[in-house]
Amino acid sequence: TLRKHDLTVYRTGRIDISAHLASLLSLSPGDSINVAKDGNEFYIYVAHRASLSNRQFRSRVFRSSSGGASFRLQFKQLARRLMSECGFNGSVMRIPAGSPLAKPFSPVAVPLITYKIQNHD
């Protein structure tokens, strides 16, 4: 069966986060996300909570629509690094997510299901 994508990565640097993934990560506007690679798997996690830091980070998320539950950020280096590491050469990469778990780098990390990625636009 096909899984709905939770993370949409554009070569331009735009990254869209679904309401489902945002809920798993408990995202708030201004939070900073990151993607870690552990073996052959990728995990998205909150690197910095806006409520706990007044520092500015490049990977800060904002709501993609007023009052909406999905988020967006603009971070070209992260988008292109993720595409490159996944061997993706199209312009838009859509990735489903798994169930959250604890990892050494974050108490809540959500695995990205990258083996299902297909190289087409």
Accessible surface in RSA format (square Angstrom, percent):
REM  Atomic radii and reference values for relative SASA: ProtOr
REM  Chains: A
REM  Algorithm: Lee & Richards
REM  Probe-radius: 1.40
REM  Slices: 20
REM RES _ NUM      All-atoms   Total-Side   Main-Chain    Non-polar    All polar
REM                ABS   REL    ABS   REL    ABS   REL    ABS   REL    ABS   REL
RES THR A   1   172.23 122.5 107.42 108.9  64.81 154.5  94.65 127.1  77.58 117.3
RES LEU A   2   180.40 100.5 150.64 107.8  29.75  74.8 151.60 106.5  28.80  77.5
RES ARG A   3   114.38  48.0  89.27  45.5  25.11  59.8  31.07  42.5  83.31  50.5
RES LYS A   4   150.90  73.6 130.61  80.1  20.29  48.3 117.19 105.5  33.71  35.9
RES HIS A   5    66.00  36.1  65.31  45.4   0.69   1.8  36.23  37.3  29.77  34.6
RES ASP A   6     9.00   6.3   7.49   7.5   1.51   3.6   1.09   2.6   7.91   7.9
RES LEU A   7     1.79   1.0   1.72   1.2   0.07   0.2   1.79   1.3   0.00   0.0
RES THR A   8    11.03   7.8  10.92  11.1   0.11   0.3   3.66   4.9   7.37  11.1
RES VAL A   9     0.00   0.0   0.00   0.0   0.00   0.0   0.00   0.0   0.00   0.0
RES TYR A  10    47.23  22.1  47.23  26.9   0.00   0.0  29.42  22.1  17.81  22.0
RES ARG A  11    75.17  31.6  74.66  38.1   0.51   1.2  43.69  59.7  31.47  19.1
RES THR A  12    91.05  64.8  84.35  85.5   6.70  16.0  80.85 108.6  10.20  15.4
RES GLY A  13     0.00   0.0   0.00   N/A   0.00   0.0   0.00   0.0   0.00   0.0
RES ARG A  14    77.94  32.7  77.94  39.7   0.00   0.0  18.74  25.6  59.20  35.9
RES ILE A  15     2.80   1.6   2.80   2.1   0.00   0.0   2.80   2.0   0.00   0.0
RES ASP A  16    25.60  17.9  24.77  24.7   0.83   2.0  17.28  40.7   8.32   8.3
RES ILE A  17     1.33   0.8   0.00   0.0   1.33   3.2   0.40   0.3   0.92   2.5
RES SER A  18    18.90  16.0  10.52  14.0   8.38  19.3  18.32  39.0   0.58   0.8
RES ALA A  19    44.80  41.2  38.47  59.4   6.33  14.4  38.94  54.8   5.87  15.5
RES HIS A  20   102.68  56.1  93.40  64.9   9.28  23.7  75.25  77.6  27.43  31.9
RES LEU A  21     0.00   0.0   0.00   0.0   0.00   0.0   0.00   0.0   0.00   0.0
RES ALA A  22     4.58   4.2   3.22   5.0   1.36   3.1   3.60   5.1   0.97   2.6
RES SER A  23    82.26  69.5  60.45  80.7  21.80  50.2  33.33  71.0  48.93  68.5
RES LEU A  24    46.52  25.9  33.70  24.1  12.82  32.2  37.77  26.5   8.75  23.5
RES LEU A  25     2.10   1.2   0.81   0.6   1.29   3.2   1.51   1.1   0.59   1.6
RES SER A  26    74.68  63.1  59.46  79.4  15.22  35.1  37.26  79.4  37.42  52.4
RES LEU A  27    17.24   9.6   0.00   0.0  17.24  43.3   0.00   0.0  17.24  46.4
RES SER A  28    53.73  45.4  53.13  70.9   0.61   1.4  21.58  46.0  32.15  45.0
RES PRO A  29    68.82  50.2  56.57  51.6  12.25  44.5  56.90  47.0  11.92  74.1
RES GLY A  30    16.64  20.5   0.00   N/A  16.64  20.5   9.36  25.7   7.27  16.3
RES ASP A  31     1.37   1.0   1.37   1.4   0.00   0.0   0.00   0.0   1.37   1.4
RES SER A  32     1.94   1.6   1.94   2.6   0.00   0.0   0.36   0.8   1.58   2.2
RES ILE A  33     2.26   1.3   0.77   0.6   1.49   3.6   0.77   0.6   1.49   4.0
RES ASN A  34    52.33  36.1  52.32  50.6   0.01   0.0   3.28   7.9  49.05  47.4
RES VAL A  35     8.19   5.4   2.74   2.5   5.45  13.1   2.74   2.4   5.45  14.8
RES ALA A  36    19.45  17.9  13.58  21.0   5.87  13.3  19.45  27.4   0.00   0.0
RES LYS A  37   108.20  52.8  74.82  45.9  33.38  79.5  38.06  34.3  70.14  74.7
RES ASP A  38    63.27  44.3  53.92  53.7   9.35  22.1   8.87  20.9  54.39  54.2
RES GLY A  39    61.86  76.3   0.00   N/A  61.86  76.3  43.85 120.3  18.01  40.3
RES ASN A  40   136.76  94.3 117.17 113.2  19.60  47.2  29.28  70.5 107.49 103.9
RES GLU A  41    93.85  53.9  92.01  69.6   1.84   4.4  31.14  60.2  62.71  51.2
RES PHE A  42    12.19   6.1  12.18   7.5   0.01   0.0  12.18   7.4   0.01   0.0
RES TYR A  43    10.07   4.7  10.07   5.7   0.00   0.0   0.09   0.1   9.97  12.3
RES ILE A  44     0.04   0.0   0.04   0.0   0.00   0.0   0.04   0.0   0.00   0.0
RES TYR A  45    27.23  12.7  27.23  15.5   0.00   0.0   7.07   5.3  20.16  24.9
RES VAL A  46    22.58  14.9   7.56   6.8  15.02  36.2   7.56   6.6  15.02  40.7
RES ALA A  47    37.46  34.4  12.87  19.9  24.59  55.9  15.50  21.8  21.95  58.2
RES HIS A  48    71.54  39.1  64.89  45.1   6.65  17.0  39.46  40.7  32.08  37.3
RES ARG A  49    71.08  29.8  67.12  34.2   3.97   9.4  30.81  42.1  40.28  24.4
RES ALA A  50    41.11  37.8  22.46  34.7  18.65  42.4  28.41  40.0  12.70  33.6
RES SER A  51   104.09  88.0  61.43  82.0  42.66  98.3  57.52 122.5  46.56  65.2
RES LEU A  52   151.07  84.1 114.69  82.0  36.38  91.5 120.93  84.9  30.13  81.1
RES SER A  53    35.99  30.4  16.69  22.3  19.31  44.5  21.92  46.7  14.08  19.7
RES ASN A  54   144.51  99.7 116.95 113.0  27.56  66.4  46.30 111.4  98.21  94.9
RES ARG A  55   160.16  67.2 146.87  74.9  13.30  31.7  56.45  77.2 103.71  62.9
RES GLN A  56   139.88  78.2 114.40  83.6  25.48  60.7  61.48 130.9  78.40  59.5
RES PHE A  57    44.53  22.3  30.45  18.9  14.08  36.6  36.42  22.1   8.11  23.2
RES ARG A  58   162.44  68.2 138.38  70.5  24.05  57.3  72.12  98.6  90.32  54.7
RES SER A  59     9.41   8.0   9.02  12.0   0.40   0.9   0.70   1.5   8.71  12.2
RES ARG A  60    91.50  38.4  83.75  42.7   7.75  18.5  18.15  24.8  73.35  44.5
RES VAL A  61     3.12   2.1   0.00   0.0   3.12   7.5   0.04   0.0   3.08   8.4
RES PHE A  62   102.90  51.5 102.90  63.7   0.00   0.0 102.90  62.4   0.00   0.0
RES ARG A  63    95.23  40.0  81.02  41.3  14.21  33.8  19.76  27.0  75.46  45.7
RES SER A  64    36.82  31.1  12.23  16.3  24.59  56.7   7.95  16.9  28.87  40.4
RES SER A  65    65.60  55.4  56.21  75.0   9.40  21.6  49.18 104.7  16.42  23.0
RES SER A  66   123.99 104.8  82.08 109.5  41.91  96.6  54.59 116.2  69.41  97.2
RES GLY A  67    76.18  93.9   0.00   N/A  76.18  93.9  37.58 103.1  38.59  86.4
RES GLY A  68    18.91  23.3   0.00   N/A  18.91  23.3  17.86  49.0   1.06   2.4
RES ALA A  69    59.62  54.8  49.17  75.9  10.45  23.8  51.49  72.5   8.13  21.5
RES SER A  70    35.73  30.2  34.95  46.6   0.78   1.8  17.48  37.2  18.24  25.6
RES PHE A  71     3.92   2.0   3.44   2.1   0.48   1.2   3.44   2.1   0.48   1.4
RES ARG A  72    64.81  27.2  64.81  33.0   0.00   0.0  10.10  13.8  54.72  33.2
RES LEU A  73     0.07   0.0   0.00   0.0   0.07   0.2   0.04   0.0   0.03   0.1
RES GLN A  74   104.79  58.6  87.83  64.2  16.96  40.4  55.86 118.9  48.93  37.1
RES PHE A  75    30.74  15.4  27.48  17.0   3.26   8.5  30.74  18.6   0.00   0.0
RES LYS A  76    99.78  48.7  95.66  58.7   4.13   9.8  45.03  40.5  54.75  58.3
RES GLN A  77   112.27  62.8 104.13  76.1   8.14  19.4  56.32 119.9  55.95  42.4
RES LEU A  78     7.60   4.2   4.18   3.0   3.43   8.6   7.41   5.2   0.19   0.5
RES ALA A  79     0.00   0.0   0.00   0.0   0.00   0.0   0.00   0.0   0.00   0.0
RES ARG A  80   106.83  44.9 104.25  53.1   2.58   6.1  35.12  48.0  71.71  43.5
RES ARG A  81   111.62  46.9 104.53  53.3   7.09  16.9  56.43  77.1  55.18  33.4
RES LEU A  82     2.67   1.5   2.14   1.5   0.53   1.3   2.67   1.9   0.00   0.0
RES MET A  83     0.19   0.1   0.19   0.1   0.00   0.0   0.19   0.2   0.00   0.0
RES SER A  84    83.80  70.8  61.24  81.7  22.56  52.0  32.60  69.4  51.21  71.7
RES GLU A  85    84.07  48.3  54.18  41.0  29.90  71.2  18.29  35.4  65.78  53.7
RES CYS A  86    34.16  25.8   0.87   1.0  33.28  78.2   9.42  23.9  24.74  26.7
RES GLY A  87    50.05  61.7   0.00   N/A  50.05  61.7  37.08 101.7  12.97  29.1
RES PHE A  88     8.59   4.3   1.22   0.8   7.37  19.2   2.13   1.3   6.46  18.5
RES ASN A  89   121.12  83.5  96.29  93.1  24.83  59.8  35.13  84.5  86.00  83.1
RES GLY A  90    12.65  15.6   0.00   N/A  12.65  15.6  12.11  33.2   0.54   1.2
RES SER A  91    50.76  42.9  48.78  65.1   1.97   4.5  36.01  76.7  14.75  20.7
RES VAL A  92    26.42  17.4  24.19  21.9   2.24   5.4  24.19  21.0   2.24   6.1
RES MET A  93     0.48   0.3   0.00   0.0   0.48   1.2   0.48   0.4   0.00   0.0
RES ARG A  94   112.63  47.3  98.75  50.3  13.87  33.0  31.46  43.0  81.17  49.2
RES ILE A  95     0.00   0.0   0.00   0.0   0.00   0.0   0.00   0.0   0.00   0.0
RES PRO A  96    10.24   7.5  10.24   9.3   0.00   0.0  10.24   8.5   0.00   0.0
RES ALA A  97     0.41   0.4   0.00   0.0   0.41   0.9   0.00   0.0   0.41   1.1
RES GLY A  98    14.87  18.3   0.00   N/A  14.87  18.3  12.78  35.1   2.10   4.7
RES SER A  99    83.40  70.5  75.73 101.1   7.67  17.7  37.17  79.1  46.23  64.8
RES PRO A 100    55.34  40.3  35.47  32.3  19.87  72.2  35.67  29.5  19.67 122.2
RES LEU A 101    77.61  43.2  66.16  47.3  11.46  28.8  77.53  54.4   0.09   0.2
RES ALA A 102    75.13  69.1  52.48  81.0  22.65  51.5  52.67  74.2  22.46  59.5
RES LYS A 103    44.90  21.9  32.77  20.1  12.13  28.9   7.08   6.4  37.82  40.3
RES PRO A 104   138.25 100.8  92.78  84.6  45.46 165.3 106.45  87.9  31.80 197.6
RES PHE A 105    75.12  37.6  43.24  26.8  31.88  83.0  54.35  33.0  20.77  59.4
RES SER A 106     8.71   7.4   4.93   6.6   3.78   8.7   4.77  10.2   3.94   5.5
RES PRO A 107   116.03  84.6 100.61  91.7  15.42  56.1 105.76  87.3  10.27  63.8
RES VAL A 108    58.28  38.3  56.51  51.2   1.77   4.3  56.94  49.5   1.33   3.6
RES ALA A 109     0.00   0.0   0.00   0.0   0.00   0.0   0.00   0.0   0.00   0.0
RES VAL A 110     0.00   0.0   0.00   0.0   0.00   0.0   0.00   0.0   0.00   0.0
RES PRO A 111    23.65  17.2  23.65  21.6   0.00   0.0  23.65  19.5   0.00   0.0
RES LEU A 112     7.42   4.1   0.00   0.0   7.42  18.6   0.00   0.0   7.42  20.0
RES ILE A 113    25.51  14.5  22.38  16.7   3.13   7.5  25.51  18.4   0.00   0.0
RES THR A 114    26.39  18.8  17.05  17.3   9.33  22.2   2.87   3.9  23.52  35.6
RES TYR A 115   178.90  83.5 143.31  81.5  35.59  92.6 123.50  92.8  55.40  68.3
RES LYS A 116    85.74  41.8  65.46  40.2  20.28  48.3  34.84  31.4  50.89  54.2
RES ILE A 117    33.66  19.2   8.22   6.1  25.44  61.3  10.68   7.7  22.98  62.4
RES GLN A 118   118.78  66.4 104.90  76.7  13.87  33.0  34.42  73.3  84.36  64.0
RES ASN A 119    89.23  61.5  54.62  52.8  34.60  83.3  25.34  61.0  63.89  61.8
RES HIS A 120   113.82  62.2 101.38  70.5  12.43  31.8  95.38  98.3  18.43  21.4
RES ASP A 121   117.62  82.4  61.90  61.6  55.73 131.8  48.67 114.5  68.95  68.8
END  Absolute sums over single chains surface
CHAIN  1 A     6873.3       5329.0       1544.2       3662.6       3210.7
END  Absolute sums over all chains
TOTAL          6873.3       5329.0       1544.2       3662.6       3210.7
